[in-house]
Amino acid sequence: MRIIRKSDLRQGRWRNGLGVAWDIASEPEGREDFGWRFAIARIDRDVPFSIYPGVDRIFTLIEGEGLDLDFASRPPLAVDKHFVPHTYPCDIETVCRLRKGPCRALNLFTRRGTWTAAADILSSGAEIVHDGPILLFALQGAADADGAALEEGDTAIASGHVAAD
């Protein structure tokens, strides 16, 4: 299992240069043509999101008062609750409109046709079995992943099986 500490994340820019992000992990690591990518985004103002052709996103609000996503070719999405995953394609124009100030979101991007993903918000005592990568992010407070201590904002990447507490 690999542990990625929040304190080790480096700040970067969104693909379109209009926002700030912290990449957590990707496969392959550090490549623009990733198969999957796990990252945190800070959203400071109403802004268009970056376009990723052939990529789907699981978007989870982790801080802030909420936002609305306006899509070019589908109904808008109200994101008004923390820790609720929302899935949508990243290859359509998307504009984010903040409700009451800055927000932060956890994003899992997957290359369509190559990777699929699901996101669950877990409480203590969860066991996860999966044949691909298992990404655990400590959303609120400390957590334990197979005996490894995670502080809020830390990530564990495992494969096969992991017990989360």
N, C-alpha and C positions, 0 to 999 in steps of 0.2 A: 504494500500500500504506500502511496506517495502522499505526503502532507504538504500543502501549500499554505503558508501563513499569510494572513492579511497584510502584515508588515512587510512582506517580500514583494507585494504587487507593485508594478511600475505604472505610473500614469501615462496614458497615451491619448491620441485623438481618435475620433470616429473616422471611419473611412471617408466620409464627405467633409471632414475637417470642422464640423459645426458643433462638436461636443467633446466631452472628456470621457474616457473609458479606462478601465483597468482589466487587462486580459488576465484570466486565471490559468487557463490551460487550453490547448487545442491539439488536434491530430490531423496532419503532422504539426509539430510544434513550430509556431512563429511564421507560418506560411499564409499568404493571401488566399491561396486555393485550398483552404482547410477542408477536411471532411466534417469535423465538428469543432466548435469554439465555444468556450464558457467565459463570460465576461460580465463585469458590472459597468453600467453606464450612469453618468450623472446628467440630468436634464435640467438646465438652468432657465430655459425660456421656451416659448413656442418655436418649434424647429422641425424641418423635414428630417426624417430618418434616412440613413444610408441605404442604398439599394444593393442587394446581394442576389444576382441572378441565380436561380436554381437552388435557393436556400430557404428553409423554413426556420421560424424562430419560436421559442417558448419564452415569453416575456412575463416577468413576475415583479410587481411593485414591492420594494422593500423599505422605502422611506418616502415621506411626503404625503401631501393631501390628495393625490390622485391626478389623473389626466385622461384625456380623450384622444383616441387615435382615429384620424380621418384617412380613409383609404380611397384611392382613385377609382377602384372598381368593385367595392363591396361595402356593406353597411359599416358605420362607425362602431368603434369598440370603446365602451366606458370602462376605465380601469380605476376603480374607486376603493378597492380593498387591498390591504397588504397581504402578501403570501398566497395569492390566487394566481396560478399559472394560466396564461392565455397563449394560444398557438395561432400563428398566422404566417402567410408567405411573405418573404422579404423582397420579392422581385416585383412588387407593385408600389407605386408612389404612396408614401405614408407620411402624414404630418401629425406631429404630437402637439397637443394644446394643453398646457398646464391649467389646473383648476385654481390652486392657491399657493403658488410658489414652487421652488425646486423639488425634484424627486430623484430617487435613485432606483434602478431596476437591475435585476439579475437576468441575464440573457443566455440562452443555450441555442446556438445556431447549428443546424445540421444540413449537410448537402443532400438535397432530394435525390433519391435513387441510389444513394450510397449508404446513408445512415438514417435511422429513425430514432426518436427519443420520446420519452414520457417523463413528466415531472410530477412528483408527489410531495406534499408537505407532511413530514413524519413527526410523530412524537416519540417519546422514549420507548424502548423495547422493540424497535422495528428490526426485522431481519430482511435483507434484500439478497435475492439470488438472481443473477443475470449473466449471460455469456459474453456480454460486451462490457465496456467501461461503466463503472458505477461512480457517479459524482455526488458527493455529500457536501453540502454547504451549511455551516452553522448560522442560521438566520437570526436567531434570537437567543442570546446567552450561550453558555458553553455546551458542548456535546462530547460524546465519546464515540469513536469509530474503531471497533475491534481493539479496544484498550488504549487507543491513541487519543489524547486530549485535544479537543478543538476549542479555541476561543471563538467568540462571535466574529464572523467574517472569514474564518479559516475554511479550507476545503480539503477533503480527503478524496483521493481517486483510488478505487479498488477494482478488482475484477473477480468474477465468480460468485463470491459471497462476502457480505459484510454485516455485522451486527451494529446497529446504531442505538445509542442511549443518551 
